[in-house]
């Protein structure tokens, strides 16, 4: 049970090691500039491998719960599915439902653990394999694997790393769960945080912040939805940047190679993208457009 790219490595592992009788994923939806109907990455992968795919909009109806129970599965593996699983669904498999979650629980329960970990300046995060209950990522945990976060870690790179860690957890621990060789441990009561869904208002760059915080904001939203600022009336996404020495009015260009002042310190922009255009390195961008010293990003 999964939907986005994050869930595909988990499904790939399950196919290699186990019998997958069915895949549940979010229904096809309009996407892109043309609003063409697209299936989820998980659906595309499952159909390519000839697996039965179901795309209910909800699992609350008794008919959907009966259809799920009729599969008579041993276990359901969930990874970024996006639908609430009612108690009836959670209890239908013989071994219950296990979830691959992209944080070191109980830190960052909820919708956006990858982005929140970067924004908060966490120096590490990870993925957990958890036995699901009716709470929001509150279930007992079978295992976690940690991975570091540094000032070059973007949401995209961390997403891909955690997806592979999640698939490794499934490969290593699912047989142990099936044999009863491992028992999940309850999450501690201390250290609980919630990773609220990203609000578009959070993606506008706050140049008055410390340079380190601006880089965190850029990294957390790179490449999508993208941290952005206005440049001469055009929306500009900044996708990667580094902290450098510098001082000036927040948002002011300090040099001819895209060094921009923050509330304290400055950043050097490395990759950026104008709305509707391709992603460019700073040098390529500047070869076609001048950003003089004193230009203000707003």
C-alpha positions in Angstrom: 0.0 0.0 0.0 1.8 3.1 -1.3 1.7 5.9 -3.8 4.7 8.1 -4.5 8.3 7.4 -5.7 9.3 6.8 -2.0 7.3 3.6 -2.0 8.6 2.1 -5.2 11.9 0.6 -3.7 9.8 -1.1 -1.0 7.5 -2.7 -3.6 10.6 -3.7 -5.6 12.0 -5.5 -2.6 8.7 -7.2 -1.8 8.5 -8.5 -5.3 11.9 -10.0 -5.1 11.5 -11.7 -1.8 7.7 -12.4 -1.3 4.4 -13.0 -3.0 2.6 -9.7 -3.6 -1.0 -10.5 -4.2 -2.3 -6.9 -4.6 -1.2 -3.3 -4.6 -3.3 -0.5 -3.2 -2.4 3.1 -4.3 -4.0 6.5 -4.7 -6.3 7.0 -7.7 -4.9 8.5 -10.9 -5.1 12.3 -10.8 -4.4 15.3 -13.1 -0.8 16.4 -13.0 1.6 18.8 -14.7 1.0 21.9 -16.7 -1.4 20.0 -19.1 -3.4 18.5 -16.2 -3.2 15.1 -17.9 -4.4 12.1 -15.8 -1.4 10.2 -14.4 -1.2 7.0 -12.4 0.9 7.0 -9.3 4.5 5.8 -9.5 3.5 2.7 -7.5 0.7 1.9 -9.9 3.0 2.3 -12.9 5.5 0.0 -11.3 2.9 -2.6 -10.2 1.2 -2.7 -13.6 4.6 -3.1 -15.3 5.1 -6.2 -13.2 1.6 -7.6 -13.7 0.3 -7.1 -10.2 -3.4 -6.5 -9.4 -3.9 -2.8 -8.6 -6.7 -1.2 -6.6 -7.2 2.5 -6.3 -10.1 3.3 -3.9 -10.6 6.9 -2.8 -11.3 5.7 0.7 -11.2 2.5 2.8 -14.0 3.5 5.1 -16.8 1.7 3.2 -17.7 -1.8 4.4 -17.5 -3.1 0.8 -13.9 -1.9 0.5 -13.0 -3.5 3.8 -14.6 -6.8 2.8 -12.7 -6.8 -0.5 -9.4 -6.2 1.4 -10.2 -8.9 3.9 -11.0 -11.4 1.1 -7.3 -11.2 0.0 -6.4 -13.1 3.1 -2.9 -11.7 3.2 -0.3 -12.5 5.9 0.8 -8.9 6.1 0.3 -5.5 4.6 3.3 -3.3 4.0 2.5 0.4 3.9 4.8 3.2 2.6 3.5 6.7 2.0 0.1 5.5 1.0 -1.9 8.6 1.8 -5.2 7.1 3.0 -6.3 6.5 6.6 -6.5 2.7 7.4 -9.6 1.9 9.5 -9.3 -0.5 12.4 -10.9 -3.2 10.3 -8.2 -2.9 7.6 -5.4 -2.8 10.2 -6.6 -6.0 11.8 -7.4 -8.0 8.6 -3.9 -9.3 7.8 -2.7 -12.2 10.0 0.4 -10.2 11.1 -1.3 -6.8 10.8 0.0 -3.8 8.9 3.6 -2.5 9.0 4.6 1.0 7.9 7.8 2.3 6.5 8.1 5.8 8.0 10.8 8.4 7.0 12.0 9.5 10.5 13.4 8.2 13.7 10.2 7.9 15.6 8.8 9.4 17.8 10.5 12.4 16.2 8.6 13.7 13.2 5.4 11.8 13.2 3.1 13.0 10.4 3.0 14.1 6.8 6.4 15.8 6.0 9.1 14.3 8.1 11.9 14.7 5.5 11.3 18.5 5.1 10.8 19.1 8.8 14.0 17.4 9.8 16.0 19.6 7.4 14.2 22.7 8.4 14.8 22.0 12.1 18.5 21.6 11.6 18.5 17.9 12.7 21.9 16.3 12.2 20.4 12.9 11.6 17.2 11.2 10.6 16.3 7.8 9.4 13.6 5.3 8.6 11.6 3.1 10.8 9.6 -0.1 10.3 6.5 0.2 12.6 3.5 -1.9 13.4 0.5 0.3 12.6 -2.2 1.2 15.0 -5.1 3.7 14.8 -2.9 6.7 15.9 -0.8 9.0 13.7 2.5 7.1 13.5 2.2 6.0 17.1 2.7 2.3 16.6 5.4 0.1 18.2 8.6 0.0 16.2 10.4 -3.1 14.9 13.6 -1.4 13.7 15.2 1.9 12.7 18.2 2.8 10.6 19.7 6.3 10.9 21.4 8.5 8.3 23.2 11.9 8.7 21.9 15.3 7.5 24.4 18.0 6.6 24.3 21.4 5.0 24.4 19.9 1.5 21.4 17.5 2.2 18.3 18.4 0.1 14.8 17.0 0.4 15.4 15.2 -2.9 18.7 13.5 -1.9 17.4 12.6 1.6 14.1 11.2 0.1 16.0 8.8 -2.1 18.4 7.7 0.6 15.5 7.1 3.0 13.5 5.2 0.4 16.4 2.8 0.0 16.9 2.5 3.8 13.1 1.7 4.0 13.4 -1.1 1.5 16.5 -2.5 3.3 14.4 -2.6 6.6 11.7 -4.5 4.8 14.2 -6.9 3.3 15.9 -7.5 6.7 13.0 -7.5 9.1 9.9 -8.8 7.3 11.1 -12.5 7.6 11.8 -11.9 11.3 8.3 -10.5 11.8 6.8 -13.5 9.9 8.7 -16.0 12.1 8.0 -14.2 15.3 11.7 -13.6 15.9 11.2 -9.9 16.6 8.8 -8.0 18.7 8.1 -4.3 18.2 8.9 -1.9 21.0 6.6 0.9 22.1 7.7 4.4 21.2 9.1 6.5 24.1 6.9 9.2 25.5 9.7 11.8 25.3 10.9 13.4 22.1 7.6 13.4 20.2 7.3 16.0 17.4 4.9 16.4 14.5 5.8 17.0 10.9 2.9 19.2 9.7 2.1 19.2 6.0 4.1 21.9 4.1 2.2 25.1 3.6 3.1 27.1 0.4 3.5 30.2 2.6 6.6 28.5 4.1 8.4 28.3 0.8 9.0 32.0 0.2 12.6 32.8 1.3 12.9 34.9 4.4 16.0 36.9 3.7 15.9 38.5 7.2 16.8 35.1 8.7 20.3 33.9 9.4 22.1 32.6 6.4 22.1 29.1 7.9 18.4 29.1 8.2 17.9 30.4 4.6 20.0 27.4 3.4 18.0 25.0 5.5 14.8 26.5 3.9 16.2 26.1 0.4 17.4 22.5 1.1 14.1 21.5 2.7 12.0 22.4 -0.4 14.5 21.4 -3.1 13.4 20.7 -5.8 9.7 20.7 -5.0 7.8 22.9 -4.2 11.0 24.9 -4.2 12.0 27.9 -2.0 11.5 31.0 -4.0 12.0 34.8 -4.1 11.1 37.5 -6.6 13.8 38.9 -8.9 12.8 41.9 -11.0 9.1 40.8 -10.8 9.8 37.2 -11.7 9.4 34.2 -9.4 12.8 32.5 -9.0 13.3 29.1 -7.2 16.6 28.7 -5.5 17.4 25.0 -5.4 20.9 24.8 -3.8 23.0 27.3 -2.0 25.9 27.5 0.5 26.6 29.9 3.4 29.4 32.4 2.7 30.8 35.5 4.4 29.1 38.7 3.6 26.9 41.5 5.0 24.3 43.8 3.6 20.6 44.5 3.4 18.7 41.2 3.5 18.0 40.0 0.0 20.6 42.3 -1.6 23.1 41.0 -4.2 26.6 41.5 -2.9 28.6 40.3 -5.9 28.3 39.4 -9.5 28.2 35.7 -8.8 24.9 35.5 -6.9 26.0 36.1 -3.4 23.0 37.4 -1.5 22.9 39.0 2.0 20.8 37.5 4.7 19.8 38.8 8.2 23.3 37.7 9.3 25.8 36.3 6.8 25.1 35.6 3.2 24.5 32.7 0.7 26.0 31.9 -2.7 23.3 30.6 -5.0 24.4 27.4 -6.9 21.3 26.2 -8.8 18.1 28.1 -9.6 15.1 28.1 -11.8 12.8 30.8 -13.2 9.1 29.9 -13.4 8.5 27.6 -16.4 12.2 27.4 -17.3 14.8 24.7 -16.8 17.1 24.4 -13.8 20.4 26.1 -14.3 23.7 26.5 -12.5 24.5 30.0 -11.3 27.1 30.5 -14.1 24.8 29.4 -16.8 22.0 31.6 -15.5 24.4 34.6 -15.3 25.6 34.1 -18.8 22.2 35.0 -20.1 21.1 37.5 -17.4 23.0 40.1 -15.4 22.3 40.4 -11.7 24.2 43.6 -10.7 25.5 44.2 -7.2 22.7 45.9 -5.3 19.9 44.0 -6.9 17.4 43.1 -4.3 15.6 39.8 -4.1 12.2 40.2 -2.4 
